[in-house]
Amino acid sequence: MSKQTKGVFLGVVLVIAGCLGLAANLGYLQLGVEAISLGFLALGGYFLLNYFSGNCAYLFPALLFIFLSVPFYLTLKGFDNYTWVQSLWVLAPGLAFLGASLQGGSFAPLAIPGGIVTAVGLFLILEDQYGISFETVMAATLILAGIVILWRSQRA
C-alpha cells in the first residue's frame, strides 16, 4: 500500500468514525453505549496494531481513539454533567499529542501543542475537583518550572 493510499484510508476511516459518533450523540443512531465506546477503543486498537507493524503514522490516531473512548463512554452513560468528564474531552487529545511526540523524529514538535492542551485539561480538573483557581495553578506551575530550570542550570 502506497503512502498516499494509506493517508486516504486513514482519512476515510476517521471521517466514518466521526460521523458514527456524531450520529450516535445526536440520537440518530441507537446503539448501546458500550458498543459505541468499544468501537472507538477497537478502532484505536486497530491503528495501534498498524503502528506496531511498522507504520509510524498510525500512532496518533490510535492514541486519540483510545483516549477518547473514555470520555465518550462516560458522556453517553450520563456522567456529562460532571465537569471533570468535560475536562477529559480536553485532556484526551493532549495526551494523544504527547504520546505521539515520544516517538521522536518528525513527531517531536507535537509535544508543544500536547503539553499546552494537557496542561489546560489538568487545570480544568484541578479547578473543578479542588476549587483551585486557574490563576493559582498557573502561578504554582510557573514557580515549579522556575525551580526546575534553576536546579538543572546548577547541575550543568
N, C-alpha and C positions, 0 to 999 in steps of 0.2 A: 504494500500500500504506500503510495507516494505521500510526501509531506502535505501537499495541497489536499489530497483526498482525506487524509487524517483530520486536517483542520475543518473541512466541510462536514465530515462525520461528527466531529466533536460539537460543532456549531448547531447542527440539526438536532442532536441528542439534547443539548442544553435548551434549545427553543421548545422542543416537545415536553421536556420535564417542567419547564416554566409554565407552559400552557396548561398542563395537567394540574400543577399546583395551584394556579390561578383559578381554574375551573372548580377545583375542589373547595378552595377558600370562599369563592363566591356562591357556592351551593349548587352549581350546575352539574357537578359530578358527585354522586352519592356513593362514596367508598368508605370503608371503615377507616377510622383514624390510624389504626395500626398499619393498615395496608398502604396508606399514603406515605407515612413516615418511614416504614420499612422499604418502600420503593425508593425513597431518597437515599436511604442507607445502602440499599443494594446497588443503586447506581454509583454511589461513591465507592463501594467495594469493587465494582467492575472497572472503574477508572483506576483504582489503586492496583488491581491486577495488571492492567495495561502498563502502569508505571513500572511495576516490578519486572515486567517482561522487556523493559529496555526503552520505553518511550517516555522521556522526561517531561513532555508537555502535559501529561495527564495527571501530574501530582496536584496542581492547584484545583482543578475541578473535583478530584477525588476528595481532597480535604474539605472543600467547600460543601459538597453534598453530605459528607459525613457529619460535619459540624452543624449544618443547617437542619439536619434531621431531628436534632434535639429540640430547638425552639419550635419547629414545625409541629412536632408531636404534642408539645405542651400547649401550644396555641389551639390546636384542634381539639384537645381534651378539655378546654375551657379554663386553662390557667392564665389566659392572656390578660386578665385584669390585674395580675401581679406585675409590678414594674420591673422586677428582676427578670421576668420572662421576656419582656420587651427589650431589656438590655442585652439578652442573649442574641437577639437578631443583629445587634451591632457587633457583638463580640465574635460571633462565628466567622464572618468574612475576615476580620482582623487576624484571627488565629490561622485561617487558611493562608493568608498572605505571609504570615510569619513562618509557617511550616514550609511553604514553597521556597521561601528565601533561604532556608537552611541547606538546600541542595547546592547553593552557590552558583558560580558562573553568571550566566545572564539573568538568573532569577534572584541574585543577591539584592538588587535595588528594591525588590518587593518588601524588604524589611522596613523601609521608611513608611509607606502607607500602612503596612501591617502594624507597626508599632504605634502609629497615631490612632488608628481605628480601635486597636485593642485597648489602648490607654483610655480612650473615650468610653468604651464599653465597661471597663473596670471602674472608671469614675462614676458612671451611672449606677452601677451595682452598689458601690460603697455609699453613694448618696442615698439610695433607697433603703438599704439594709441598716445603716448605722446613723443616718441623719447628718452625715458629714457633708458640708457644702463643697461644691466643686472647687471653689477658690481655695479652701483649706487643703484639699487633696493636692491641688496643683502646687501650692506653696510647699507642702511637705515633699512632693516629688522633686521640685527644684532644689530643695535643701539636700535631699538624698543624692541627687545627681551631682551636685557640687562636691559633696563629701567623697563620692566615688572617684571623681576626677582628681581631686586633691590627693587622695590615697594612691591612685595609680601614678600620678606625677612624682610622688615621693619614691616609689619603687623603681621608676625608670632611670 
